[in-house]
């Protein structure tokens, strides 16, 4: 068997594929706004039944704010405030609304260009996913997308606590170690420069940004950006050829 040593770790390759491609999940492999829309409708349906707030109106306001902010943080509080719900009532409602959002059954699908590319890549590379967020929710997404059997490793960073989410480099090193490859033999593909690339680069991985999703218009300094950028997912195989 082939062994590697990198930064004090021992890398034992248990398969014949020397190179690895790791993916972010939300907005890299599927449009996360579809998941959010379903969750907002589930919450809106509940609010319509108890507060007579139209479900579609609630969903529309949440989606508008999501696109503006680029994240889901405190969206329920802000939308409820816009709809005249008092701060005290918000504090009472929001924990239950978050549970409804997380527990809804998602109706989501991969971007159309993802499956053909993954089918091609899995013939040559180890494949994996590194994803932030509530592990139960992220598992539900991966199950709905049918990704379990396409990946050799899936890492839910928040299983060890949200403080271990990206950009902490630990999850990238763990993925490489579990696949038996040194970090320089791994590429990480993501969409969000706020968190996807700094940790991966610190861990020694090569990084590729696909510009789409909620963060497609975000431009940060070079330290936060990926080594390479592609505008379409189908360009990924060629990008990997250039690196490997």
Secondary structure, DSSP 8 states (H G I E B T S, - for coil): -EEEEETTEEEEE-SS---EEEE--BTTTB-HHHHHHHHHHHHHHHHHHHH---HHHHHHHHHHHHHHHSS-TTHHHHHHHHTT--HHHHHHHHHHHHHHHHHS-----B-TTHHHHHHHHTTTSEEEEEE-S-HHHHHHHHHHHT-GGG-SEEEEGGGG-GGGSTT-THHHHHHHHHHT--GGGEEEEES-TTTSSHHHHHHT-EEEEE--GGGTT----TTTS-SEEESSGGGHHHHHHHH-
